[in-house]
Amino acid sequence: MTAKAGERAQKTGDFYCAKCDEKVHAEQGKKIPACPNGHKEFETRRNEPGNKS
């Protein structure tokens, strides 16, 4: 799953930067922020409520 900064999160969770693995948190329906290092693509999402992975 690839997500980009500025898109709305489909689920609440932690998004991990594709370039530096920095974590950002986004709530469902809110815009995903850029990572603290200014990157805008996220490769993985973890810690979603209701999902065990």
C-alpha positions in Angstrom: 0.0 0.0 0.0 1.4 3.4 -1.0 0.0 6.6 0.5 1.0 10.2 0.0 1.1 13.2 2.2 -2.0 15.3 1.7 -4.3 12.3 1.0 -7.0 11.5 3.4 -6.3 8.4 5.6 -8.8 5.6 4.9 -8.1 4.2 8.4 -6.5 5.5 11.5 -2.9 4.3 11.9 0.8 5.0 11.8 2.3 5.6 8.4 6.0 4.8 7.8 8.0 6.9 5.3 9.2 5.1 2.1 12.5 6.9 2.2 13.6 7.1 5.9 11.0 4.9 7.8 10.0 7.9 10.0 6.6 7.5 11.5 3.6 9.8 11.3 0.1 9.2 12.7 -3.1 10.0 10.9 -6.7 9.6 12.0 -9.3 8.2 9.6 -10.6 10.9 7.3 -7.8 13.4 8.1 -5.0 14.4 5.8 -1.8 12.5 6.1 1.1 14.8 7.1 4.5 14.8 5.5 7.2 13.0 7.5 9.3 15.1 9.8 12.1 15.0 7.2 9.9 16.4 4.5 9.3 13.2 2.5 5.8 12.7 1.2 5.4 8.9 0.3 4.6 6.2 2.8 5.1 2.6 2.1 3.6 0.8 5.2 0.8 1.5 7.7 0.7 -0.2 11.1 -1.2 0.0 14.4 -4.6 0.2 12.9 -7.4 -0.3 15.5 -9.1 -3.6 14.9 -6.3 -5.1 12.8 -3.8 -7.6 14.3 -1.0 -7.1 11.8 
